Each structure stands twice: as C-alpha cells, then as structure tokens.
C-alpha cells in the first residue's frame, strides 16, 4: 500500500454498519488542507457516492491504491471560507 501524509483509517477492521459513522466522525474534525487515508478491502463506490453528495466540493478524493486486494482513497478537506469542513445537508 502506498504511503501518504495524514491519518490512516483501515476500514477493513470495522463491521460494515460502523464504517460510515467512523468516516463521518473523522471528516468532521478535518481542517482545510488536512487529509485522511481510507483503506478498504473492496471498491468503495457507495461510500464515495455518499461523500460526494453530502460534502459536494468541500472534499478532494484521490485513489491511492485500486485493488485487487487493497483499495485506498486519500480524502483532503478543501474547507469553507472560515476553514471548517461541514456537510451540506
């Protein structure tokens, strides 16, 4: 797996129903310019769709690893004018 700066959350270690809450909590504490690496055991398309809908253009998501055994995505907070990163709902 490729190394990046910032925090790493290995979502393979959590049950599926816990993952969204963990990701949401982690993103809630990111400041503009900070990032987190999310690691999965399968393609995370549903989560990516959810994050894109909820956070719109407040997050930059970049694939770091694209399978077949490990998938990882670097999520960087772009932030609002005040530096916060909040969902848009």
C-alpha positions as a printed NumPy array, in Angstrom:
array([[  0.   ,   0.   ,   0.   ],
       [  1.232,   3.47 ,  -0.865],
       [  2.135,   5.83 ,   1.998],
       [  0.698,   9.345,   2.293],
       [  0.775,  12.109,   4.872],
       [ -2.045,  12.468,   7.376],
       [ -4.145,   9.964,   9.257],
       [ -4.943,   6.436,   8.137],
       [ -8.206,   4.649,   8.885],
       [ -8.206,   0.981,   7.963],
       [-11.914,   0.358,   7.466],
       [-11.255,  -3.336,   6.889],
       [-11.021,  -3.638,  10.677],
       [-14.617,  -2.486,  11.255],
       [-18.019,  -4.005,  10.598],
       [-19.805,  -2.574,   7.552],
       [-22.502,  -0.821,   9.599],
       [-19.829,   1.002,  11.659],
       [-17.801,   2.329,   8.731],
       [-19.928,   5.296,   7.683],
       [-20.049,   6.678,  11.226],
       [-16.289,   6.332,  11.597],
       [-15.682,   8.116,   8.304],
       [-18.172,  10.896,   9.108],
       [-16.595,  11.485,  12.551],
       [-13.129,  11.569,  11.043],
       [-14.098,  14.043,   8.346],
       [-15.843,  16.271,  10.884],
       [-12.54 ,  17.035,  12.626],
       [-10.504,  17.704,   9.487],
       [ -9.442,  21.276,   8.9  ],
       [ -8.901,  22.692,   5.442],
       [ -5.742,  21.204,   3.943],
       [ -5.717,  18.136,   6.21 ],
       [ -6.268,  14.673,   4.844],
       [ -7.072,  11.131,   5.819],
       [ -6.345,   7.883,   4.012],
       [ -9.291,   5.472,   3.992],
       [ -8.365,   1.813,   3.384],
       [-10.869,  -0.772,   2.104],
       [-10.916,  -4.428,   1.086],
       [-13.213,  -3.778,  -1.902],
       [-14.068,  -0.886,  -4.226],
       [-15.733,   1.787,  -2.047],
       [-18.085,   3.235,  -4.674],
       [-21.154,   3.552,  -2.407],
       [-19.179,   5.48 ,   0.189],
       [-17.656,   7.726,  -2.469],
       [-21.11 ,   8.481,  -3.856],
       [-22.355,   9.326,  -0.36 ],
       [-19.414,  11.617,   0.387],
       [-19.722,  13.363,  -2.976],
       [-23.418,  14.023,  -2.366],
       [-23.005,  15.145,   1.252],
       [-19.815,  17.192,   1.014],
       [-20.064,  18.299,  -2.628],
       [-16.938,  20.315,  -3.42 ],
       [-15.618,  20.503,   0.16 ],
       [-13.549,  17.336,  -0.218],
       [-10.972,  16.194,  -2.745],
       [-10.889,  12.412,  -3.137],
       [ -7.993,  10.67 ,  -4.86 ],
       [ -7.444,   6.944,  -5.308],
       [ -4.081,   5.812,  -3.932],
       [ -4.496,   2.039,  -4.345],
       [ -7.041,   0.449,  -6.693],
       [ -7.125,  -3.23 ,  -5.811],
       [ -7.306,  -6.025,  -6.284],
       [ -6.594,  -6.732,  -2.592],
       [ -6.461,  -3.227,  -1.144],
       [ -8.299,  -0.073,  -2.135],
       [ -7.403,   3.24 ,  -0.561],
       [ -8.56 ,   6.791,  -1.053],
       [ -6.962,   9.989,   0.146],
       [ -9.633,  12.451,   1.265],
       [ -8.477,  16.045,   1.665],
       [-10.573,  18.778,   3.208],
       [-10.842,  21.813,   0.975],
       [-12.784,  23.787,   3.565],
       [-15.134,  26.71 ,   3.675],
       [-14.147,  30.354,   3.843],
       [-13.852,  30.028,   7.643],
       [-11.661,  26.893,   7.342],
       [-14.361,  24.499,   8.533],
       [-15.443,  21.379,   6.692],
       [-19.127,  20.654,   7.248],
       [-21.653,  18.585,   5.368],
       [-24.126,  20.342,   3.164],
       [-27.422,  18.886,   4.384]])
